[in-house]
Amino acid sequence: MLPSDFSEGSISNPEASRRSVLKGFGAGAMGAAGALASAPASAAAPASDGGIDYNDPKDNLYAFAKIWSSFDQPTIGCFHGLMYMRIGNERMIPVFGYEGTGVLQARWEADGTLTRVSRETGYFTDLRTGDILETWDNPITGETVPVYHFYNPLLVRSMDNQMSSFNFGAATDSPTLMNEGTVFPDETGNIPFILPFQSFDNDLLLNWDYTHEYTNPVTPAGWPQSSTGARISPSEHFTFRMSKNQVEDRSLPTARFVAGFSRISQAWPWMKMGGSGMEDVQLFGRMFSHKGLPGTADVRPKVLAYIEKHAPEYLTLPDKWEMESFRVDTWSCYAADVPPENPDYDWTEKRPAHVPGPPTGAGAL
């Protein structure tokens, strides 16, 4: 999604990275902590000749917030593109469009941490018309299914100078480190918030990746048609381009970005692939993501019209800066909003009454 969202998990600041990172950085792979420090994460970073020191985690945090949000008022971005389905080793086929919005704002706190507030939407669209789908004809099962629209009413998170991780699924699931493969521990074993920026003249480039694996909240026992199995492994990958001058100009509260956005996952729960014999199909999405134009200028007209009609509050932010993250990843939201298909299932995942539900789509209020 728009990298506004951290939409696939809550944010924490770990002393240790997730299981695979620990394996890759163990003594058998790299040696002692001193050897880890010998491969600095900032080796490909642009020279610190502007208003930002790219070797400084605090300056990286400033650049991050300025690129993905704004320091003076909420800013609205959008993502849009296509999703393809792969069945086994067959040729991928386009199945629907995927697009949505993110509204974001950031501020520094007195203790030097950064707080980011966001609100987002995610929709699936008709390939030919671009209209937002309310139902979808599943070509595998032959069933017409209601589409689940993703709404995250509010995500408020704090970040500091350590690289963040995402926590999903069960308490026993390992967290996902942001930018695994391009961030590394320092001599203390901590992972500083130093992003893999690169520059070519005035083009500032950045990649952003997260690859998850966790217990599926849409359990086979509760949702045998919606579940693809006990575990899921969605991943999202971004490649950003910004103006280096804009990012480094501290008189500007935000900077425009344009990014390529790709996503790989199991089938979405609302596609009802469970029990089809094709639970192992893979979805691949290729999208644009962008932010920084005034008002709603980054939002495509049909999505903007739909939100203005059905959920206009998702084009604004509340004046609320206390930590909150009731609705984050799509699978857990689906399990909270859509009643179990098994009538005997104990629906412990059900959304609490005080948490806003989706205004439209499957599971809507």
Helices and strands as residue ranges (DSSP letters): E 10-12, H 19-24, H 27-30, H 33-36, H 57-68, E 75-86, E 93-108, E 114-125, E 135-137, E 144-146, E 150-159, E 165-167, E 176-177, E 198-200, E 203-211, E 214-215, E 231-232, E 235-243, H 244-248, E 257-266, G 269-271, E 282-291, H 301-310, G 312-315, E 324-325, H 330-337
